[in-house]
Amino acid sequence: MAPAMAIAVPSLHSFCANLSPAHQKFCPLHSSLTNSSPLQQRLCLKAKTLPKKKLLHYVVAAAESEEKKDEEKNTFSPFRFVTDNPSSRGAIQLPDLPADDGNVGQMISRMENKGRDYGSYVQVGKFKWFVRETGSSDTQLGTIVFIHGAPTQSYSYRVVMAQMGDAGYHCYAPDWLGFGFSSKPQPGYGFPYTEEAYHEEFDKLLSELCIDSPFFLVTQGFLVGSYGLTWALKNPNRISKLVIFNSPLTTSASIPNLFWQLRFPLLGEFTCQTPIIAERFVEGGSPYVLKDEKADVYRLPYLSSSGPGFSLLEATRKATFKDLTSRIASGFSSGRWDIPILVAWGISDKYLRQLEAETFQKNNISTITVDMLEGVGHMPQEDWPEKVVDSLKRFMK
């Protein structure tokens, strides 16, 4: 068989010109005409001695390889959301250099001392609560207890409680059991993660903190945030005034997909072990993106242990969302509740509509005041704490 004939340079020009635009960029000769790098020049010289079939094979293979890369890039991946947001980019994806704190142990070491502003541990029975405290017990203005929702932690109140402490209030913000830096009992062993169990342990915490006289209660968020409201319904004599940030308040309240995913077998077990679950939830309800140092704190509990994820899973599966909102809507209605309530509502909330707050107010117009906060999302205390502080001061004075 006669050897394949090498292509002359003029034929190469003609060959390259007849290629499609998609293939043309992979032809060494074409590259040499548009790119004078040493590598392309060497490829061009090599191409002059290649048989036509081999050159064609080279060009087509390169094009197909590039197309495959494009397809993989555009293909859906359940983990791709990790890199969608600058604050989550370092959560799972490793950096180019292994030494640049890319593994989990190094990330935990870098984060472990973050986010404990104003906090200390309080032993209550067999559990440790992580509680933030600002202000002085000698204050004449009163005590404020800030309650967070799921799947976050009391860290969200750090700026608000610092400023309210400076204003003369004595402030506490605990991490619920199973969340943040508090104890995370294994489900089924000592703590059932039910509403009643949370109420019982919260009573013990208040007793340990010597909060006896009526205090200001501030609540926000889903699940354990709602348990703060149902605790208030059981203990109206212990509340001087109630403040509610964005929370499900009526039976028409929508429940974020996260909680529905957690209720499904297997999917829930997978979802609860996503280390960036909290920070993504915060950003999902907000018009803003968390800075890296803030995202680190929300991520740390879920990254350092499986406990917080399984605590969230158990609490979600034990909750009855419709029953919760039904009791909240009726319990704070006219004729059943007469203690002043402020609903400070972030109107840019992507989980709950503004109508939620307006409908809630209509059920007890003489007792409930609504303050609509522009430029604020699901967690007002995180999105714009200065606006929250102004609203609290006007209401509590």
Salt bridges, closest charged atoms under 4 A:
ASP101 OD2 - ARG110 NE 2.70
GLU133 OE2 - HIS170 NE2 2.64
GLU195 OE2 - HIS199 NE2 3.96
GLU195 OE1 - ARG327 NH2 2.69
GLU200 OE2 - LYS204 NZ 3.72
GLU201 OE2 - LYS204 NZ 3.38
ASP203 OD1 - ARG238 NH1 3.59
GLU269 OE2 - ARG317 NH1 2.95
GLU279 OE1 - ARG299 NE 2.66
GLU283 OE1 - ARG280 NH1 3.10
ASP296 OD2 - ARG110 NH1 3.01
ASP296 OD2 - LYS114 NZ 2.72
ASP296 OD1 - ARG299 NH1 3.11
GLU314 OE2 - LYS318 NZ 3.08
ASP323 OD2 - ARG327 NE 2.94
ASP349 OD2 - HIS378 ND1 2.88
ASP371 OD2 - ARG394 NH2 2.93
GLU382 OE2 - ARG158 NH2 2.92
GLU382 OE2 - LYS294 NZ 3.81
